[in-house]
Amino acid sequence: MSSECPGKTSWPELVGSDGNDAASVIESQNPGVKAVVILDGSPVTGDFRCDRVWVRVDKEVDGIVVQVPTVG
């Protein structure tokens, strides 16, 4: 689905980095999205949106990105 969205849609290089720093990188590389930092396992809406990226972080490891952030 993400291939239909404009701009960069996936950030595998951010896994292991600080969640807030990752959100800043994502928004600078694709100004059309809002990066939202959430705890891994938190419930999210099931709708697909080209203007949103969930940045999943692990609360046990000081907010480190644990999953590849992708548009959706």
PDB file of N, CA, C and O in Angstrom:
ATOM      1  N   MET A   1       0.802  -1.201   0.000  1.00  0.00           N
ATOM      2  CA  MET A   1       0.000   0.000   0.000  1.00  0.00           C
ATOM      3  C   MET A   1       0.845   1.266   0.000  1.00  0.00           C
ATOM      4  O   MET A   1       0.476   2.255  -0.632  1.00  0.00           O
ATOM      5  N   SER A   2       1.966   1.247   0.696  1.00  0.00           N
ATOM      6  CA  SER A   2       2.750   2.460   0.834  1.00  0.00           C
ATOM      7  C   SER A   2       3.295   2.965  -0.500  1.00  0.00           C
ATOM      8  O   SER A   2       3.662   4.135  -0.601  1.00  0.00           O
ATOM      9  N   SER A   3       3.359   2.109  -1.531  1.00  0.00           N
ATOM     10  CA  SER A   3       3.886   2.531  -2.819  1.00  0.00           C
ATOM     11  C   SER A   3       2.999   3.575  -3.485  1.00  0.00           C
ATOM     12  O   SER A   3       3.459   4.281  -4.381  1.00  0.00           O
ATOM     13  N   GLU A   4       1.747   3.690  -3.074  1.00  0.00           N
ATOM     14  CA  GLU A   4       0.858   4.686  -3.650  1.00  0.00           C
ATOM     15  C   GLU A   4       1.014   6.057  -2.995  1.00  0.00           C
ATOM     16  O   GLU A   4       0.405   7.029  -3.442  1.00  0.00           O
ATOM     17  N   CYS A   5       1.809   6.141  -1.961  1.00  0.00           N
ATOM     18  CA  CYS A   5       2.029   7.396  -1.251  1.00  0.00           C
ATOM     19  C   CYS A   5       3.268   8.097  -1.802  1.00  0.00           C
ATOM     20  O   CYS A   5       4.245   7.438  -2.158  1.00  0.00           O
ATOM     21  N   PRO A   6       3.234   9.441  -1.876  1.00  0.00           N
ATOM     22  CA  PRO A   6       4.389  10.172  -2.398  1.00  0.00           C
ATOM     23  C   PRO A   6       5.536  10.244  -1.405  1.00  0.00           C
ATOM     24  O   PRO A   6       5.319  10.215  -0.193  1.00  0.00           O
ATOM     25  N   GLY A   7       6.752  10.338  -1.916  1.00  0.00           N
ATOM     26  CA  GLY A   7       7.929  10.505  -1.071  1.00  0.00           C
ATOM     27  C   GLY A   7       8.408   9.206  -0.463  1.00  0.00           C
ATOM     28  O   GLY A   7       7.914   8.124  -0.782  1.00  0.00           O
ATOM     29  N   LYS A   8       9.377   9.336   0.415  1.00  0.00           N
ATOM     30  CA  LYS A   8       9.935   8.182   1.101  1.00  0.00           C
ATOM     31  C   LYS A   8       8.867   7.592   2.018  1.00  0.00           C
ATOM     32  O   LYS A   8       8.140   8.334   2.678  1.00  0.00           O
ATOM     33  N   THR A   9       8.767   6.250   2.065  1.00  0.00           N
ATOM     34  CA  THR A   9       7.689   5.615   2.825  1.00  0.00           C
ATOM     35  C   THR A   9       8.167   4.617   3.868  1.00  0.00           C
ATOM     36  O   THR A   9       7.345   4.062   4.597  1.00  0.00           O
ATOM     37  N   SER A  10       9.471   4.370   3.962  1.00  0.00           N
ATOM     38  CA  SER A  10       9.989   3.382   4.895  1.00  0.00           C
ATOM     39  C   SER A  10      11.376   3.817   5.376  1.00  0.00           C
ATOM     40  O   SER A  10      12.170   4.350   4.601  1.00  0.00           O
ATOM     41  N   TRP A  11      11.663   3.583   6.671  1.00  0.00           N
ATOM     42  CA  TRP A  11      12.915   4.011   7.271  1.00  0.00           C
ATOM     43  C   TRP A  11      13.555   2.880   8.066  1.00  0.00           C
ATOM     44  O   TRP A  11      13.615   2.968   9.293  1.00  0.00           O
ATOM     45  N   PRO A  12      14.038   1.817   7.415  1.00  0.00           N
ATOM     46  CA  PRO A  12      14.661   0.701   8.143  1.00  0.00           C
ATOM     47  C   PRO A  12      15.935   1.119   8.877  1.00  0.00           C
ATOM     48  O   PRO A  12      16.298   0.506   9.881  1.00  0.00           O
ATOM     49  N   GLU A  13      16.601   2.134   8.397  1.00  0.00           N
ATOM     50  CA  GLU A  13      17.848   2.592   9.015  1.00  0.00           C
ATOM     51  C   GLU A  13      17.648   3.208  10.401  1.00  0.00           C
ATOM     52  O   GLU A  13      18.620   3.435  11.121  1.00  0.00           O
ATOM     53  N   LEU A  14      16.390   3.481  10.782  1.00  0.00           N
ATOM     54  CA  LEU A  14      16.122   4.117  12.073  1.00  0.00           C
ATOM     55  C   LEU A  14      15.870   3.125  13.211  1.00  0.00           C
ATOM     56  O   LEU A  14      15.771   3.528  14.370  1.00  0.00           O
ATOM     57  N   VAL A  15      15.766   1.842  12.891  1.00  0.00           N
ATOM     58  CA  VAL A  15      15.593   0.837  13.950  1.00  0.00           C
ATOM     59  C   VAL A  15      16.832   0.883  14.843  1.00  0.00           C
ATOM     60  O   VAL A  15      17.960   0.829  14.354  1.00  0.00           O
ATOM     61  N   GLY A  16      16.617   0.981  16.142  1.00  0.00           N
ATOM     62  CA  GLY A  16      17.707   1.062  17.102  1.00  0.00           C
ATOM     63  C   GLY A  16      18.048   2.482  17.518  1.00  0.00           C
ATOM     64  O   GLY A  16      18.852   2.684  18.429  1.00  0.00           O
ATOM     65  N   SER A  17      17.446   3.469  16.861  1.00  0.00           N
ATOM     66  CA  SER A  17      17.721   4.856  17.211  1.00  0.00           C
ATOM     67  C   SER A  17      16.663   5.389  18.185  1.00  0.00           C
ATOM     68  O   SER A  17      15.647   4.734  18.420  1.00  0.00           O
ATOM     69  N   ASP A  18      16.902   6.567  18.743  1.00  0.00           N
ATOM     70  CA  ASP A  18      15.949   7.209  19.642  1.00  0.00           C
ATOM     71  C   ASP A  18      14.662   7.547  18.876  1.00  0.00           C
ATOM     72  O   ASP A  18      14.719   8.055  17.756  1.00  0.00           O
ATOM     73  N   GLY A  19      13.520   7.267  19.477  1.00  0.00           N
ATOM     74  CA  GLY A  19      12.235   7.475  18.811  1.00  0.00           C
ATOM     75  C   GLY A  19      11.967   8.910  18.421  1.00  0.00           C
ATOM     76  O   GLY A  19      11.475   9.165  17.322  1.00  0.00           O
ATOM     77  N   ASN A  20      12.278   9.861  19.299  1.00  0.00           N
ATOM     78  CA  ASN A  20      12.036  11.264  18.980  1.00  0.00           C
ATOM     79  C   ASN A  20      12.968  11.757  17.885  1.00  0.00           C
ATOM     80  O   ASN A  20      12.560  12.538  17.025  1.00  0.00           O
ATOM     81  N   ASP A  21      14.218  11.305  17.910  1.00  0.00           N
ATOM     82  CA  ASP A  21      15.144  11.651  16.833  1.00  0.00           C
ATOM     83  C   ASP A  21      14.660  11.053  15.513  1.00  0.00           C
ATOM     84  O   ASP A  21      14.722  11.703  14.469  1.00  0.00           O
ATOM     85  N   ALA A  22      14.182   9.819  15.568  1.00  0.00           N
ATOM     86  CA  ALA A  22      13.669   9.156  14.366  1.00  0.00           C
ATOM     87  C   ALA A  22      12.485   9.928  13.785  1.00  0.00           C
ATOM     88  O   ALA A  22      12.389  10.100  12.570  1.00  0.00           O
ATOM     89  N   ALA A  23      11.590  10.388  14.647  1.00  0.00           N
ATOM     90  CA  ALA A  23      10.428  11.156  14.180  1.00  0.00           C
ATOM     91  C   ALA A  23      10.875  12.423  13.453  1.00  0.00           C
ATOM     92  O   ALA A  23      10.295  12.788  12.430  1.00  0.00           O
ATOM     93  N   SER A  24      11.888  13.084  13.968  1.00  0.00           N
ATOM     94  CA  SER A  24      12.409  14.289  13.316  1.00  0.00           C
ATOM     95  C   SER A  24      13.000  13.982  11.949  1.00  0.00           C
ATOM     96  O   SER A  24      12.781  14.722  10.989  1.00  0.00           O
ATOM     97  N   VAL A  25      13.752  12.884  11.863  1.00  0.00           N
ATOM     98  CA  VAL A  25      14.348  12.471  10.592  1.00  0.00           C
ATOM     99  C   VAL A  25      13.248  12.166   9.572  1.00  0.00           C
ATOM    100  O   VAL A  25      13.313  12.614   8.427  1.00  0.00           O
ATOM    101  N   ILE A  26      12.250  11.410   9.993  1.00  0.00           N
ATOM    102  CA  ILE A  26      11.149  11.032   9.103  1.00  0.00           C
ATOM    103  C   ILE A  26      10.450  12.267   8.550  1.00  0.00           C
ATOM    104  O   ILE A  26      10.226  12.371   7.344  1.00  0.00           O
ATOM    105  N   GLU A  27      10.108  13.199   9.427  1.00  0.00           N
ATOM    106  CA  GLU A  27       9.392  14.398   8.984  1.00  0.00           C
ATOM    107  C   GLU A  27      10.262  15.296   8.103  1.00  0.00           C
ATOM    108  O   GLU A  27       9.738  16.008   7.247  1.00  0.00           O
ATOM    109  N   SER A  28      11.583  15.273   8.300  1.00  0.00           N
ATOM    110  CA  SER A  28      12.455  16.077   7.438  1.00  0.00           C
ATOM    111  C   SER A  28      12.630  15.427   6.066  1.00  0.00           C
ATOM    112  O   SER A  28      12.780  16.127   5.065  1.00  0.00           O
ATOM    113  N   GLN A  29      12.612  14.089   6.014  1.00  0.00           N
ATOM    114  CA  GLN A  29      12.791  13.391   4.741  1.00  0.00           C
ATOM    115  C   GLN A  29      11.494  13.276   3.944  1.00  0.00           C
ATOM    116  O   GLN A  29      11.526  13.103   2.726  1.00  0.00           O
ATOM    117  N   ASN A  30      10.355  13.371   4.629  1.00  0.00           N
ATOM    118  CA  ASN A  30       9.068  13.374   3.943  1.00  0.00           C
ATOM    119  C   ASN A  30       8.160  14.365   4.664  1.00  0.00           C
ATOM    120  O   ASN A  30       7.447  13.990   5.596  1.00  0.00           O
ATOM    121  N   PRO A  31       8.182  15.638   4.235  1.00  0.00           N
ATOM    122  CA  PRO A  31       7.404  16.680   4.910  1.00  0.00           C
ATOM    123  C   PRO A  31       5.891  16.468   4.850  1.00  0.00           C
ATOM    124  O   PRO A  31       5.140  17.166   5.531  1.00  0.00           O
ATOM    125  N   GLY A  32       5.448  15.523   4.050  1.00  0.00           N
ATOM    126  CA  GLY A  32       4.011  15.260   3.932  1.00  0.00           C
ATOM    127  C   GLY A  32       3.468  14.338   5.001  1.00  0.00           C
ATOM    128  O   GLY A  32       2.276  14.031   5.004  1.00  0.00           O
ATOM    129  N   VAL A  33       4.332  13.883   5.925  1.00  0.00           N
ATOM    130  CA  VAL A  33       3.860  12.965   6.965  1.00  0.00           C
ATOM    131  C   VAL A  33       4.064  13.546   8.358  1.00  0.00           C
ATOM    132  O   VAL A  33       4.907  14.417   8.572  1.00  0.00           O
ATOM    133  N   LYS A  34       3.279  13.044   9.288  1.00  0.00           N
ATOM    134  CA  LYS A  34       3.436  13.335  10.711  1.00  0.00           C
ATOM    135  C   LYS A  34       3.878  12.037  11.357  1.00  0.00           C
ATOM    136  O   LYS A  34       3.174  11.030  11.276  1.00  0.00           O
ATOM    137  N   ALA A  35       5.044  12.051  12.000  1.00  0.00           N
ATOM    138  CA  ALA A  35       5.567  10.869  12.686  1.00  0.00           C
ATOM    139  C   ALA A  35       5.053  10.882  14.120  1.00  0.00           C
ATOM    140  O   ALA A  35       5.212  11.870  14.836  1.00  0.00           O
ATOM    141  N   VAL A  36       4.435   9.778  14.534  1.00  0.00           N
ATOM    142  CA  VAL A  36       3.839   9.672  15.865  1.00  0.00           C
ATOM    143  C   VAL A  36       4.571   8.578  16.634  1.00  0.00           C
ATOM    144  O   VAL A  36       4.547   7.411  16.244  1.00  0.00           O
ATOM    145  N   VAL A  37       5.223   8.967  17.733  1.00  0.00           N
ATOM    146  CA  VAL A  37       5.967   8.014  18.561  1.00  0.00           C
ATOM    147  C   VAL A  37       4.989   7.338  19.521  1.00  0.00           C
ATOM    148  O   VAL A  37       4.271   8.008  20.264  1.00  0.00           O
ATOM    149  N   ILE A  38       4.968   5.990  19.497  1.00  0.00           N
ATOM    150  CA  ILE A  38       4.083   5.217  20.371  1.00  0.00           C
ATOM    151  C   ILE A  38       4.861   4.038  20.955  1.00  0.00           C
ATOM    152  O   ILE A  38       5.864   3.597  20.393  1.00  0.00           O
ATOM    153  N   LEU A  39       4.381   3.540  22.088  1.00  0.00           N
ATOM    154  CA  LEU A  39       4.990   2.349  22.681  1.00  0.00           C
ATOM    155  C   LEU A  39       4.623   1.131  21.847  1.00  0.00           C
ATOM    156  O   LEU A  39       3.473   0.979  21.435  1.00  0.00           O
ATOM    157  N   ASP A  40       5.594   0.269  21.600  1.00  0.00           N
ATOM    158  CA  ASP A  40       5.348  -0.958  20.851  1.00  0.00           C
ATOM    159  C   ASP A  40       4.251  -1.757  21.549  1.00  0.00           C
ATOM    160  O   ASP A  40       4.289  -1.948  22.765  1.00  0.00           O
ATOM    161  N   GLY A  41       3.291  -2.213  20.786  1.00  0.00           N
ATOM    162  CA  GLY A  41       2.174  -2.970  21.324  1.00  0.00           C
ATOM    163  C   GLY A  41       0.942  -2.130  21.622  1.00  0.00           C
ATOM    164  O   GLY A  41      -0.123  -2.671  21.919  1.00  0.00           O
ATOM    165  N   SER A  42       1.079  -0.817  21.544  1.00  0.00           N
ATOM    166  CA  SER A  42      -0.075   0.057  21.770  1.00  0.00           C
ATOM    167  C   SER A  42      -1.080  -0.120  20.642  1.00  0.00           C
ATOM    168  O   SER A  42      -0.691  -0.298  19.488  1.00  0.00           O
ATOM    169  N   PRO A  43      -2.372  -0.072  20.966  1.00  0.00           N
ATOM    170  CA  PRO A  43      -3.373  -0.179  19.913  1.00  0.00           C
ATOM    171  C   PRO A  43      -3.366   1.071  19.027  1.00  0.00           C
ATOM    172  O   PRO A  43      -3.192   2.190  19.510  1.00  0.00           O
ATOM    173  N   VAL A  44      -3.558   0.860  17.739  1.00  0.00           N
ATOM    174  CA  VAL A  44      -3.636   1.968  16.782  1.00  0.00           C
ATOM    175  C   VAL A  44      -4.843   1.743  15.883  1.00  0.00           C
ATOM    176  O   VAL A  44      -5.372   0.634  15.804  1.00  0.00           O
ATOM    177  N   THR A  45      -5.272   2.795  15.210  1.00  0.00           N
ATOM    178  CA  THR A  45      -6.387   2.669  14.283  1.00  0.00           C
ATOM    179  C   THR A  45      -5.975   1.816  13.094  1.00  0.00           C
ATOM    180  O   THR A  45      -4.795   1.761  12.750  1.00  0.00           O
ATOM    181  N   GLY A  46      -6.924   1.161  12.473  1.00  0.00           N
ATOM    182  CA  GLY A  46      -6.637   0.273  11.358  1.00  0.00           C
ATOM    183  C   GLY A  46      -6.675   0.948  10.006  1.00  0.00           C
ATOM    184  O   GLY A  46      -6.430   0.299   8.989  1.00  0.00           O
ATOM    185  N   ASP A  47      -6.977   2.238   9.968  1.00  0.00           N
ATOM    186  CA  ASP A  47      -7.062   2.921   8.681  1.00  0.00           C
ATOM    187  C   ASP A  47      -5.668   3.219   8.132  1.00  0.00           C
ATOM    188  O   ASP A  47      -4.733   3.458   8.896  1.00  0.00           O
ATOM    189  N   PHE A  48      -5.534   3.203   6.809  1.00  0.00           N
ATOM    190  CA  PHE A  48      -4.262   3.482   6.149  1.00  0.00           C
ATOM    191  C   PHE A  48      -4.245   4.942   5.737  1.00  0.00           C
ATOM    192  O   PHE A  48      -5.171   5.425   5.086  1.00  0.00           O
ATOM    193  N   ARG A  49      -3.175   5.648   6.125  1.00  0.00           N
ATOM    194  CA  ARG A  49      -3.065   7.067   5.780  1.00  0.00           C
ATOM    195  C   ARG A  49      -1.663   7.361   5.265  1.00  0.00           C
ATOM    196  O   ARG A  49      -0.668   6.959   5.868  1.00  0.00           O
ATOM    197  N   CYS A  50      -1.601   8.066   4.145  1.00  0.00           N
ATOM    198  CA  CYS A  50      -0.311   8.435   3.554  1.00  0.00           C
ATOM    199  C   CYS A  50       0.383   9.554   4.325  1.00  0.00           C
ATOM    200  O   CYS A  50       1.548   9.852   4.061  1.00  0.00           O
ATOM    201  N   ASP A  51      -0.308  10.169   5.263  1.00  0.00           N
ATOM    202  CA  ASP A  51       0.284  11.293   5.996  1.00  0.00           C
ATOM    203  C   ASP A  51       0.676  10.932   7.432  1.00  0.00           C
ATOM    204  O   ASP A  51       0.877  11.819   8.261  1.00  0.00           O
ATOM    205  N   ARG A  52       0.784   9.621   7.730  1.00  0.00           N
ATOM    206  CA  ARG A  52       1.098   9.201   9.103  1.00  0.00           C
ATOM    207  C   ARG A  52       2.136   8.085   9.108  1.00  0.00           C
ATOM    208  O   ARG A  52       2.112   7.179   8.274  1.00  0.00           O
ATOM    209  N   VAL A  53       3.051   8.177  10.075  1.00  0.00           N
ATOM    210  CA  VAL A  53       4.039   7.122  10.306  1.00  0.00           C
ATOM    211  C   VAL A  53       4.033   6.823  11.801  1.00  0.00           C
ATOM    212  O   VAL A  53       4.270   7.717  12.613  1.00  0.00           O
ATOM    213  N   TRP A  54       3.763   5.572  12.170  1.00  0.00           N
ATOM    214  CA  TRP A  54       3.885   5.164  13.565  1.00  0.00           C
ATOM    215  C   TRP A  54       5.346   4.839  13.821  1.00  0.00           C
ATOM    216  O   TRP A  54       5.947   4.052  13.090  1.00  0.00           O
ATOM    217  N   VAL A  55       5.921   5.444  14.861  1.00  0.00           N
ATOM    218  CA  VAL A  55       7.292   5.155  15.272  1.00  0.00           C
ATOM    219  C   VAL A  55       7.174   4.366  16.569  1.00  0.00           C
ATOM    220  O   VAL A  55       6.949   4.937  17.636  1.00  0.00           O
ATOM    221  N   ARG A  56       7.325   3.053  16.470  1.00  0.00           N
ATOM    222  CA  ARG A  56       7.129   2.170  17.630  1.00  0.00           C
ATOM    223  C   ARG A  56       8.419   2.055  18.431  1.00  0.00           C
ATOM    224  O   ARG A  56       9.470   1.683  17.908  1.00  0.00           O
ATOM    225  N   VAL A  57       8.308   2.388  19.720  1.00  0.00           N
ATOM    226  CA  VAL A  57       9.478   2.346  20.596  1.00  0.00           C
ATOM    227  C   VAL A  57       9.246   1.392  21.757  1.00  0.00           C
ATOM    228  O   VAL A  57       8.108   1.089  22.114  1.00  0.00           O
ATOM    229  N   ASP A  58      10.349   0.924  22.341  1.00  0.00           N
ATOM    230  CA  ASP A  58      10.303  -0.004  23.470  1.00  0.00           C
ATOM    231  C   ASP A  58      10.492   0.780  24.760  1.00  0.00           C
ATOM    232  O   ASP A  58      11.525   1.421  24.954  1.00  0.00           O
ATOM    233  N   LYS A  59       9.505   0.734  25.638  1.00  0.00           N
ATOM    234  CA  LYS A  59       9.597   1.480  26.898  1.00  0.00           C
ATOM    235  C   LYS A  59      10.678   0.920  27.811  1.00  0.00           C
ATOM    236  O   LYS A  59      11.170   1.627  28.691  1.00  0.00           O
ATOM    237  N   GLU A  60      11.047  -0.325  27.615  1.00  0.00           N
ATOM    238  CA  GLU A  60      12.066  -0.946  28.458  1.00  0.00           C
ATOM    239  C   GLU A  60      13.481  -0.532  28.060  1.00  0.00           C
ATOM    240  O   GLU A  60      14.424  -0.743  28.822  1.00  0.00           O
ATOM    241  N   VAL A  61      13.637   0.053  26.878  1.00  0.00           N
ATOM    242  CA  VAL A  61      14.970   0.414  26.384  1.00  0.00           C
ATOM    243  C   VAL A  61      15.003   1.916  26.050  1.00  0.00           C
ATOM    244  O   VAL A  61      15.553   2.313  25.023  1.00  0.00           O
ATOM    245  N   ASP A  62      14.431   2.717  26.896  1.00  0.00           N
ATOM    246  CA  ASP A  62      14.506   4.180  26.787  1.00  0.00           C
ATOM    247  C   ASP A  62      14.039   4.758  25.453  1.00  0.00           C
ATOM    248  O   ASP A  62      14.688   5.655  24.916  1.00  0.00           O
ATOM    249  N   GLY A  63      12.944   4.272  24.918  1.00  0.00           N
ATOM    250  CA  GLY A  63      12.370   4.866  23.713  1.00  0.00           C
ATOM    251  C   GLY A  63      13.116   4.584  22.437  1.00  0.00           C
ATOM    252  O   GLY A  63      13.180   5.444  21.559  1.00  0.00           O
ATOM    253  N   ILE A  64      13.682   3.400  22.310  1.00  0.00           N
ATOM    254  CA  ILE A  64      14.431   3.011  21.116  1.00  0.00           C
ATOM    255  C   ILE A  64      13.470   2.406  20.087  1.00  0.00           C
ATOM    256  O   ILE A  64      12.608   1.600  20.438  1.00  0.00           O
ATOM    257  N   VAL A  65      13.620   2.797  18.821  1.00  0.00           N
ATOM    258  CA  VAL A  65      12.773   2.291  17.740  1.00  0.00           C
ATOM    259  C   VAL A  65      12.995   0.785  17.591  1.00  0.00           C
ATOM    260  O   VAL A  65      14.127   0.327  17.435  1.00  0.00           O
ATOM    261  N   VAL A  66      11.892   0.017  17.641  1.00  0.00           N
ATOM    262  CA  VAL A  66      11.993  -1.445  17.609  1.00  0.00           C
ATOM    263  C   VAL A  66      11.396  -2.072  16.343  1.00  0.00           C
ATOM    264  O   VAL A  66      11.489  -3.283  16.144  1.00  0.00           O
ATOM    265  N   GLN A  67      10.786  -1.249  15.494  1.00  0.00           N
ATOM    266  CA  GLN A  67      10.152  -1.770  14.272  1.00  0.00           C
ATOM    267  C   GLN A  67      10.373  -0.745  13.164  1.00  0.00           C
ATOM    268  O   GLN A  67      10.410   0.456  13.433  1.00  0.00           O
ATOM    269  N   VAL A  68      10.519  -1.199  11.937  1.00  0.00           N
ATOM    270  CA  VAL A  68      10.738  -0.290  10.817  1.00  0.00           C
ATOM    271  C   VAL A  68       9.559   0.669  10.694  1.00  0.00           C
ATOM    272  O   VAL A  68       8.431   0.227  10.478  1.00  0.00           O
ATOM    273  N   PRO A  69       9.799   1.974  10.826  1.00  0.00           N
ATOM    274  CA  PRO A  69       8.707   2.937  10.620  1.00  0.00           C
ATOM    275  C   PRO A  69       8.328   2.992   9.148  1.00  0.00           C
ATOM    276  O   PRO A  69       9.193   3.126   8.283  1.00  0.00           O
ATOM    277  N   THR A  70       7.034   2.887   8.868  1.00  0.00           N
ATOM    278  CA  THR A  70       6.535   2.956   7.505  1.00  0.00           C
ATOM    279  C   THR A  70       5.276   3.818   7.465  1.00  0.00           C
ATOM    280  O   THR A  70       4.569   3.953   8.463  1.00  0.00           O
ATOM    281  N   VAL A  71       5.013   4.392   6.308  1.00  0.00           N
ATOM    282  CA  VAL A  71       3.797   5.177   6.115  1.00  0.00           C
ATOM    283  C   VAL A  71       2.604   4.272   6.290  1.00  0.00           C
ATOM    284  O   VAL A  71       2.636   3.111   5.882  1.00  0.00           O
ATOM    285  N   GLY A  72       1.568   4.780   6.881  1.00  0.00           N
ATOM    286  CA  GLY A  72       0.356   3.984   7.048  1.00  0.00           C
ATOM    287  C   GLY A  72      -0.449   4.494   8.144  1.00  0.00           C
ATOM    288  O   GLY A  72      -1.513   3.947   8.435  1.00  0.00           O
TER     289      GLY A  72
END
